[in-house]
Amino acid sequence: MKIRYLAILLAVCWVSAPLATLADDTVNLYSARNEALIAPLLERFTEETGIQVRLLTARADALLQRLQSEGINSPADVLLTVDAGNLHRAKEAGLIRPLDSATLRAAVPETYRDPEGHWVGLSMRARPIMYVKDKIDPDQLSSYEQLTDPAWRGKICIRSSDNIYNQSMVASMIAEHGEDATEAWVMGLVANMARPPRGGDRDQIKAAAAGQCDLAIANTYYLAGMLTDNDPAERQPAQAIGVFWPNQEDRGVHVNVSGAALTQSAKNEAAAIRLIEFLVSPESQAWYAEVNGEYPVREGTPISSVLEQWGTFKADSLNLAQLGELNAAAVRLMDRAGWR
């Protein structure tokens, strides 16, 4: 049975399906990743292990709400979601439980794992400064902190403060500089925005290419996806954009993860852990890099030619659990600073 059919079937039937019908050789996965970005790996996992995967996809917030409403009766065994902030929310809400795997500890650096074992990163995404190649000399750039310089007044595009990616970026600044200094930085960033925040990361890239701003803050996999898109309306704006890795002389560029966790309600724990281990295998990690435009969390994994063109970079070594722990403080100061 194909994964696509299973996803449709589950969306209709899971709520009423008796838990007794779920076999021990089946993993029930709630995923915030688009089906096209995960289904081929799940099919490969089934081919190798004989373990079937029942896939349900939805937005990250919707999955957390569903897990809360279903409680201990949820059929979900694994939660796969984006951003350490969302993983922390799941942990704080008691929706996930620690998983014990020597394989995961060996494959995934400590920076990309919850210190208490509640979640593990599967792929890493960076959020650097992007610039319009024919307008900006990258020698003009240095750090996130420099983005408050008056020279950038009216020249920065970035999405809204209710976006978890921006909240986590600000949380990383709090971890480095404290709340007062970070609030001053956010106020300076808001003052330098070219327009009121709107749209997603791709919209910021397109706005820069269209001349609405000179700099954009966006995750690299969005730019990678645009560069490899068959649609010229996506590909052409991306070709005008360069990537600059900030803070290479100090803490490194801000990074985040997509990650997985064992749900509190998991009935098929052994098979669930086996699936998560498969997702950090060299084969899966290389697939993430090539198809999704994300960086592997497993060291030594080859990356795609698109990622290679941007060169190597130093990543912030902050344990990403702190991004979730500091999220509330980040949101408060973003509101006070007028970031809408």
C-alpha positions as a Markdown table, in Angstrom:
| # | Residue | x | y | z |
|---|---|---|---|---|
| 1 | Met | 0.0 | 0.0 | 0.0 |
| 2 | Lys | 1.5 | 3.4 | -1.0 |
| 3 | Ile | 2.3 | 6.0 | 1.6 |
| 4 | Arg | 0.1 | 8.6 | -0.2 |
| 5 | Tyr | -2.9 | 6.4 | 0.1 |
| 6 | Leu | -2.2 | 5.7 | 3.8 |
| 7 | Ala | -2.1 | 9.4 | 4.5 |
| 8 | Ile | -5.5 | 10.0 | 3.0 |
| 9 | Leu | -6.9 | 6.9 | 4.7 |
| 10 | Leu | -5.7 | 7.9 | 8.1 |
| 11 | Ala | -6.9 | 11.5 | 7.8 |
| 12 | Val | -10.4 | 10.0 | 7.5 |
| 13 | Cys | -10.2 | 7.0 | 9.8 |
| 14 | Trp | -7.7 | 7.4 | 12.6 |
| 15 | Val | -10.0 | 9.2 | 15.0 |
| 16 | Ser | -12.4 | 6.3 | 15.2 |
| 17 | Ala | -10.0 | 3.4 | 14.5 |
| 18 | Pro | -9.7 | 1.0 | 17.5 |
| 19 | Leu | -6.1 | 1.0 | 18.9 |
| 20 | Ala | -6.2 | -2.8 | 19.0 |
| 21 | Thr | -6.1 | -2.9 | 15.2 |
| 22 | Leu | -2.7 | -1.2 | 15.1 |
| 23 | Ala | 0.0 | -3.8 | 14.6 |
| 24 | Asp | 3.3 | -4.0 | 16.4 |
| 25 | Asp | 5.1 | -3.8 | 13.0 |
| 26 | Thr | 3.5 | -0.4 | 12.2 |
| 27 | Val | 4.7 | 3.1 | 13.1 |
| 28 | Asn | 2.1 | 5.9 | 13.3 |
| 29 | Leu | 3.8 | 9.2 | 12.3 |
| 30 | Tyr | 2.5 | 12.7 | 12.8 |
| 31 | Ser | 4.6 | 14.9 | 10.5 |
| 32 | Ala | 4.8 | 18.7 | 10.0 |
| 33 | Arg | 6.9 | 18.0 | 7.0 |
| 34 | Asn | 5.2 | 18.1 | 3.6 |
| 35 | Glu | 4.4 | 14.5 | 2.5 |
| 36 | Ala | 6.6 | 14.9 | -0.6 |
| 37 | Leu | 9.5 | 15.8 | 1.7 |
| 38 | Ile | 9.3 | 12.6 | 3.8 |
| 39 | Ala | 7.3 | 9.9 | 2.0 |
| 40 | Pro | 10.2 | 8.6 | -0.2 |
| 41 | Leu | 12.2 | 7.9 | 3.0 |
| 42 | Leu | 9.3 | 6.2 | 4.7 |
| 43 | Glu | 8.8 | 3.9 | 1.7 |
| 44 | Arg | 12.5 | 3.0 | 1.8 |
| 45 | Phe | 12.3 | 2.3 | 5.5 |
| 46 | Thr | 9.4 | -0.1 | 4.9 |
| 47 | Glu | 11.3 | -1.8 | 2.1 |
| 48 | Glu | 14.3 | -2.4 | 4.4 |
| 49 | Thr | 12.5 | -3.3 | 7.6 |
| 50 | Gly | 9.0 | -4.6 | 6.7 |
| 51 | Ile | 7.6 | -2.0 | 9.2 |
| 52 | Gln | 4.7 | -0.1 | 7.7 |
| 53 | Val | 4.4 | 3.7 | 8.3 |
| 54 | Arg | 1.0 | 5.3 | 8.7 |
| 55 | Leu | 1.5 | 9.0 | 7.9 |
| 56 | Leu | -0.5 | 12.0 | 8.9 |
| 57 | Thr | 0.7 | 15.5 | 7.8 |
| 58 | Ala | -0.5 | 18.9 | 9.1 |
| 59 | Arg | 1.0 | 22.2 | 10.2 |
| 60 | Ala | 3.2 | 22.1 | 13.4 |
| 61 | Asp | 0.7 | 23.9 | 15.6 |
| 62 | Ala | -2.2 | 21.7 | 14.4 |
| 63 | Leu | -0.3 | 18.5 | 15.2 |
| 64 | Leu | 0.5 | 19.7 | 18.8 |
| 65 | Gln | -3.2 | 20.6 | 19.3 |
| 66 | Arg | -4.2 | 17.2 | 18.0 |
| 67 | Leu | -1.9 | 15.4 | 20.3 |
| 68 | Gln | -3.2 | 17.4 | 23.2 |
| 69 | Ser | -6.8 | 16.7 | 22.4 |
| 70 | Glu | -6.2 | 13.0 | 21.8 |
| 71 | Gly | -4.2 | 12.6 | 25.0 |
| 72 | Ile | -2.9 | 9.1 | 25.9 |
| 73 | Asn | -5.4 | 7.6 | 23.4 |
| 74 | Ser | -3.5 | 9.2 | 20.5 |
| 75 | Pro | -2.5 | 6.6 | 17.9 |
| 76 | Ala | 0.7 | 8.6 | 17.2 |
| 77 | Asp | 4.1 | 6.9 | 17.9 |
| 78 | Val | 6.4 | 9.6 | 16.5 |
| 79 | Leu | 6.1 | 13.4 | 16.1 |
| 80 | Leu | 8.2 | 14.9 | 13.4 |
| 81 | Thr | 8.2 | 18.7 | 13.4 |
| 82 | Val | 10.2 | 21.7 | 12.4 |
| 83 | Asp | 12.1 | 24.1 | 14.7 |
| 84 | Ala | 13.5 | 23.4 | 18.2 |
| 85 | Gly | 10.9 | 25.8 | 19.5 |
| 86 | Asn | 8.1 | 23.5 | 18.5 |
| 87 | Leu | 9.9 | 20.5 | 19.9 |
| 88 | His | 10.2 | 22.3 | 23.2 |
| 89 | Arg | 6.5 | 23.2 | 23.2 |
| 90 | Ala | 5.7 | 19.5 | 22.8 |
| 91 | Lys | 8.1 | 18.6 | 25.6 |
| 92 | Glu | 6.6 | 21.3 | 28.0 |
| 93 | Ala | 3.1 | 20.1 | 27.2 |
| 94 | Gly | 4.0 | 16.5 | 28.1 |
| 95 | Leu | 3.3 | 15.3 | 24.6 |
| 96 | Ile | 6.6 | 13.5 | 24.1 |
| 97 | Arg | 8.8 | 11.3 | 26.3 |
| 98 | Pro | 12.5 | 10.5 | 26.4 |
| 99 | Leu | 13.8 | 8.0 | 23.9 |
| 100 | Asp | 16.9 | 5.9 | 24.7 |
| 101 | Ser | 19.1 | 5.1 | 21.7 |
| 102 | Ala | 22.9 | 4.8 | 21.6 |
| 103 | Thr | 22.6 | 5.0 | 17.8 |
| 104 | Leu | 21.0 | 8.4 | 17.9 |
| 105 | Arg | 23.5 | 9.7 | 20.5 |
| 106 | Ala | 26.4 | 8.5 | 18.3 |
| 107 | Ala | 25.0 | 9.9 | 15.1 |
| 108 | Val | 23.6 | 13.3 | 16.2 |
| 109 | Pro | 25.9 | 15.9 | 17.9 |
| 110 | Glu | 24.8 | 17.0 | 21.3 |
| 111 | Thr | 24.0 | 20.5 | 20.1 |
| 112 | Tyr | 21.1 | 19.1 | 18.0 |
| 113 | Arg | 19.6 | 16.9 | 20.8 |
| 114 | Asp | 17.4 | 17.7 | 23.8 |
| 115 | Pro | 19.7 | 17.3 | 26.9 |
| 116 | Glu | 17.0 | 15.2 | 28.5 |
| 117 | Gly | 16.5 | 13.0 | 25.5 |
| 118 | His | 13.0 | 14.1 | 24.5 |
| 119 | Trp | 13.9 | 14.9 | 20.9 |
| 120 | Val | 16.6 | 14.6 | 18.3 |
| 121 | Gly | 17.4 | 16.7 | 15.3 |
| 122 | Leu | 17.1 | 15.1 | 11.8 |
| 123 | Ser | 18.2 | 17.9 | 9.6 |
| 124 | Met | 19.8 | 21.3 | 10.1 |
| 125 | Arg | 18.8 | 24.5 | 8.6 |
| 126 | Ala | 20.7 | 27.8 | 8.7 |
| 127 | Arg | 19.2 | 31.3 | 8.7 |
| 128 | Pro | 21.9 | 33.6 | 7.3 |
| 129 | Ile | 21.8 | 37.1 | 5.7 |
| 130 | Met | 20.9 | 37.0 | 2.0 |
| 131 | Tyr | 21.8 | 39.9 | -0.3 |
| 132 | Val | 21.2 | 41.2 | -3.8 |
| 133 | Lys | 24.3 | 40.4 | -5.8 |
| 134 | Asp | 24.4 | 43.4 | -8.1 |
| 135 | Lys | 23.7 | 45.9 | -5.2 |
| 136 | Ile | 25.6 | 44.7 | -2.2 |
| 137 | Asp | 29.3 | 43.9 | -1.8 |
| 138 | Pro | 29.4 | 41.1 | 0.8 |
| 139 | Asp | 32.4 | 42.8 | 2.4 |
| 140 | Gln | 29.9 | 45.3 | 3.7 |
| 141 | Leu | 28.4 | 42.6 | 5.9 |
| 142 | Ser | 29.7 | 41.0 | 9.1 |
| 143 | Ser | 27.1 | 40.0 | 11.7 |
| 144 | Tyr | 23.4 | 40.0 | 12.7 |
| 145 | Glu | 24.3 | 42.7 | 15.2 |
| 146 | Gln | 25.5 | 44.9 | 12.3 |
| 147 | Leu | 22.0 | 44.9 | 10.8 |
| 148 | Thr | 20.9 | 47.7 | 13.1 |
| 149 | Asp | 23.5 | 50.1 | 11.5 |
| 150 | Pro | 21.7 | 53.2 | 10.0 |
| 151 | Ala | 23.4 | 52.3 | 6.7 |
| 152 | Trp | 20.7 | 49.6 | 6.3 |
| 153 | Arg | 17.7 | 51.8 | 7.0 |
| 154 | Gly | 14.8 | 50.7 | 4.8 |
| 155 | Lys | 16.8 | 47.9 | 3.2 |
| 156 | Ile | 15.9 | 44.7 | 5.1 |
| 157 | Cys | 13.1 | 42.3 | 4.4 |
| 158 | Ile | 12.1 | 39.7 | 7.0 |
| 159 | Arg | 8.9 | 37.9 | 7.8 |
| 160 | Ser | 6.6 | 38.6 | 10.9 |
| 161 | Ser | 7.4 | 38.1 | 14.6 |
| 162 | Asp | 4.8 | 35.3 | 14.9 |
| 163 | Asn | 7.0 | 33.1 | 12.8 |
| 164 | Ile | 8.8 | 30.5 | 14.9 |
| 165 | Tyr | 12.0 | 30.8 | 12.9 |
| 166 | Asn | 12.3 | 34.4 | 13.8 |
| 167 | Gln | 11.4 | 33.8 | 17.4 |
| 168 | Ser | 14.2 | 31.2 | 17.6 |
| 169 | Met | 16.7 | 33.5 | 16.0 |
| 170 | Val | 15.8 | 36.2 | 18.6 |
| 171 | Ala | 16.0 | 33.5 | 21.4 |
| 172 | Ser | 19.6 | 32.8 | 20.2 |
| 173 | Met | 20.4 | 36.5 | 20.5 |
| 174 | Ile | 19.1 | 36.5 | 24.1 |
| 175 | Ala | 21.3 | 33.5 | 24.9 |
| 176 | Glu | 24.3 | 35.4 | 23.6 |
| 177 | His | 23.6 | 39.0 | 24.8 |
| 178 | Gly | 20.8 | 38.9 | 27.3 |
| 179 | Glu | 17.3 | 40.4 | 27.1 |
| 180 | Asp | 18.0 | 44.1 | 27.3 |
| 181 | Ala | 20.7 | 44.1 | 24.6 |
| 182 | Thr | 18.5 | 41.9 | 22.4 |
| 183 | Glu | 15.5 | 44.2 | 22.7 |
| 184 | Ala | 17.7 | 47.1 | 21.6 |
| 185 | Trp | 18.8 | 45.1 | 18.7 |
| 186 | Val | 15.3 | 44.1 | 17.7 |
| 187 | Met | 14.2 | 47.8 | 17.8 |
| 188 | Gly | 17.1 | 48.7 | 15.5 |
| 189 | Leu | 16.2 | 45.8 | 13.1 |
| 190 | Val | 12.6 | 47.0 | 13.0 |
| 191 | Ala | 13.7 | 50.5 | 12.2 |
| 192 | Asn | 15.7 | 49.2 | 9.3 |
| 193 | Met | 12.9 | 47.1 | 7.7 |
| 194 | Ala | 12.0 | 48.0 | 4.2 |
| 195 | Arg | 8.4 | 47.2 | 4.6 |
| 196 | Pro | 6.0 | 45.8 | 7.2 |
| 197 | Pro | 6.7 | 42.1 | 7.5 |
| 198 | Arg | 4.5 | 39.9 | 5.3 |
| 199 | Gly | 4.7 | 36.5 | 3.6 |
| 200 | Gly | 7.1 | 33.6 | 4.0 |
| 201 | Asp | 10.8 | 33.3 | 3.5 |
| 202 | Arg | 10.4 | 32.9 | -0.3 |
| 203 | Asp | 8.5 | 36.2 | -0.4 |
| 204 | Gln | 11.4 | 38.0 | 1.3 |
| 205 | Ile | 13.8 | 36.6 | -1.3 |
| 206 | Lys | 11.5 | 37.6 | -4.1 |
| 207 | Ala | 11.1 | 41.1 | -2.6 |
| 208 | Ala | 14.8 | 41.6 | -2.5 |
| 209 | Ala | 15.2 | 40.4 | -6.1 |
| 210 | Ala | 12.4 | 42.8 | -7.1 |
| 211 | Gly | 14.3 | 45.8 | -5.6 |
| 212 | Gln | 12.1 | 46.3 | -2.5 |
| 213 | Cys | 15.1 | 45.7 | -0.2 |
| 214 | Asp | 18.8 | 44.9 | -0.4 |
| 215 | Leu | 18.9 | 42.2 | 2.3 |
| 216 | Ala | 16.7 | 39.4 | 3.4 |
| 217 | Ile | 16.7 | 37.0 | 6.3 |
| 218 | Ala | 15.6 | 33.5 | 5.3 |
| 219 | Asn | 16.4 | 29.8 | 5.8 |
| 220 | Thr | 18.8 | 28.5 | 3.1 |
| 221 | Tyr | 16.5 | 25.6 | 2.1 |
| 222 | Tyr | 14.0 | 28.0 | 0.7 |
| 223 | Leu | 16.6 | 29.6 | -1.5 |
| 224 | Ala | 17.8 | 26.1 | -2.5 |
| 225 | Gly | 14.3 | 25.1 | -3.4 |
| 226 | Met | 13.8 | 28.1 | -5.6 |
| 227 | Leu | 17.1 | 27.6 | -7.4 |
| 228 | Thr | 16.1 | 24.0 | -8.3 |
| 229 | Asp | 12.4 | 24.8 | -9.1 |
| 230 | Asn | 11.2 | 24.2 | -12.7 |
| 231 | Asp | 9.2 | 27.4 | -12.5 |
| 232 | Pro | 11.2 | 30.4 | -13.8 |
| 233 | Ala | 9.1 | 32.7 | -11.5 |
| 234 | Glu | 10.8 | 30.9 | -8.6 |
| 235 | Arg | 14.2 | 30.2 | -10.1 |
| 236 | Gln | 15.0 | 33.7 | -11.6 |
| 237 | Pro | 14.6 | 35.7 | -8.4 |
| 238 | Ala | 16.8 | 33.2 | -6.5 |
| 239 | Gln | 19.6 | 33.6 | -9.0 |
| 240 | Ala | 19.9 | 37.3 | -8.1 |
| 241 | Ile | 20.6 | 36.4 | -4.4 |
| 242 | Gly | 23.8 | 35.7 | -2.6 |
| 243 | Val | 24.3 | 34.0 | 0.8 |
| 244 | Phe | 26.4 | 35.6 | 3.5 |
| 245 | Trp | 27.4 | 33.7 | 6.7 |
| 246 | Pro | 27.3 | 36.1 | 9.6 |
| 247 | Asn | 29.2 | 36.0 | 12.9 |
| 248 | Gln | 31.9 | 33.8 | 11.5 |
| 249 | Glu | 34.5 | 35.6 | 13.8 |
| 250 | Asp | 32.5 | 34.8 | 16.9 |
| 251 | Arg | 29.6 | 32.5 | 17.7 |
| 252 | Gly | 28.6 | 31.5 | 14.2 |
| 253 | Val | 25.5 | 31.6 | 12.1 |
| 254 | His | 22.1 | 30.9 | 13.7 |
| 255 | Val | 20.9 | 27.3 | 12.9 |
| 256 | Asn | 17.9 | 25.2 | 13.8 |
| 257 | Val | 16.6 | 21.7 | 13.1 |
| 258 | Ser | 13.7 | 19.6 | 12.0 |
| 259 | Gly | 13.4 | 16.9 | 14.6 |
| 260 | Ala | 11.7 | 13.8 | 15.8 |
| 261 | Ala | 10.4 | 12.6 | 19.2 |
| 262 | Leu | 8.6 | 9.6 | 20.7 |
| 263 | Thr | 5.1 | 10.6 | 21.7 |
| 264 | Gln | 3.8 | 10.1 | 25.2 |
| 265 | Ser | 1.1 | 7.8 | 23.8 |
| 266 | Ala | 3.5 | 5.6 | 21.7 |
| 267 | Lys | 2.4 | 2.0 | 21.6 |
| 268 | Asn | 4.9 | 0.8 | 19.1 |
| 269 | Glu | 8.1 | 2.1 | 20.8 |
| 270 | Ala | 10.7 | -0.3 | 19.4 |
| 271 | Ala | 9.5 | 0.3 | 15.8 |
| 272 | Ala | 9.2 | 4.0 | 16.4 |
| 273 | Ile | 12.8 | 4.3 | 17.6 |
| 274 | Arg | 14.0 | 2.2 | 14.7 |
| 275 | Leu | 12.3 | 4.7 | 12.3 |
| 276 | Ile | 14.0 | 7.7 | 14.0 |
| 277 | Glu | 17.3 | 5.9 | 13.8 |
| 278 | Phe | 16.8 | 5.3 | 10.1 |
| 279 | Leu | 16.2 | 9.0 | 9.5 |
| 280 | Val | 19.6 | 9.8 | 10.8 |
| 281 | Ser | 21.3 | 7.0 | 8.8 |
| 282 | Pro | 23.9 | 8.1 | 6.2 |
| 283 | Glu | 21.4 | 7.3 | 3.4 |
| 284 | Ser | 18.6 | 9.4 | 4.8 |
| 285 | Gln | 20.9 | 12.3 | 5.7 |
| 286 | Ala | 22.3 | 12.4 | 2.2 |
| 287 | Trp | 18.7 | 12.3 | 0.8 |
| 288 | Tyr | 17.7 | 15.3 | 3.0 |
| 289 | Ala | 20.6 | 17.3 | 1.7 |
| 290 | Glu | 20.0 | 16.5 | -2.0 |
| 291 | Val | 16.2 | 16.7 | -2.1 |
| 292 | Asn | 15.3 | 19.1 | 0.7 |
| 293 | Gly | 18.2 | 21.5 | 0.5 |
| 294 | Glu | 18.9 | 21.1 | 4.2 |
| 295 | Tyr | 22.2 | 20.4 | 5.9 |
| 296 | Pro | 22.7 | 16.9 | 7.5 |
| 297 | Val | 23.1 | 16.7 | 11.3 |
| 298 | Arg | 25.3 | 13.7 | 10.8 |
| 299 | Glu | 28.9 | 14.7 | 10.3 |
| 300 | Gly | 30.6 | 13.6 | 7.2 |
| 301 | Thr | 27.4 | 13.3 | 5.1 |
| 302 | Pro | 27.8 | 14.7 | 1.5 |
| 303 | Ile | 25.7 | 17.8 | 0.7 |
| 304 | Ser | 24.1 | 18.8 | -2.6 |
| 305 | Ser | 25.8 | 20.9 | -5.2 |
| 306 | Val | 23.5 | 23.8 | -4.5 |
| 307 | Leu | 24.6 | 23.9 | -0.9 |
| 308 | Glu | 28.2 | 23.4 | -1.8 |
| 309 | Gln | 28.1 | 26.7 | -3.9 |
| 310 | Trp | 27.6 | 28.7 | -0.7 |
| 311 | Gly | 30.7 | 27.3 | 0.9 |
| 312 | Thr | 31.4 | 26.1 | 4.4 |
| 313 | Phe | 30.4 | 28.0 | 7.5 |
| 314 | Lys | 30.7 | 28.1 | 11.3 |
| 315 | Ala | 27.4 | 27.3 | 13.0 |
| 316 | Asp | 26.3 | 28.5 | 16.4 |
| 317 | Ser | 27.2 | 25.8 | 19.0 |
| 318 | Leu | 24.3 | 26.8 | 21.3 |
| 319 | Asn | 22.3 | 23.7 | 22.4 |
| 320 | Leu | 19.1 | 24.2 | 20.5 |
| 321 | Ala | 16.9 | 23.3 | 23.5 |
| 322 | Gln | 17.6 | 26.9 | 24.7 |
| 323 | Leu | 15.7 | 28.3 | 21.7 |
| 324 | Gly | 12.6 | 26.8 | 23.1 |
| 325 | Glu | 13.4 | 27.7 | 26.7 |
| 326 | Leu | 13.9 | 31.4 | 25.7 |
| 327 | Asn | 11.0 | 31.5 | 23.3 |
| 328 | Ala | 8.5 | 33.3 | 25.6 |
| 329 | Ala | 11.1 | 36.0 | 26.4 |
| 330 | Ala | 11.8 | 36.4 | 22.7 |
| 331 | Val | 8.2 | 36.9 | 21.8 |
| 332 | Arg | 7.6 | 39.5 | 24.6 |
| 333 | Leu | 10.5 | 41.7 | 23.6 |
| 334 | Met | 9.6 | 41.4 | 19.9 |
| 335 | Asp | 6.2 | 42.7 | 20.8 |
| 336 | Arg | 7.6 | 45.5 | 22.9 |
| 337 | Ala | 10.0 | 46.5 | 20.1 |
| 338 | Gly | 7.1 | 46.8 | 17.6 |
| 339 | Trp | 8.0 | 43.8 | 15.4 |
| 340 | Arg | 4.7 | 42.9 | 13.9 |
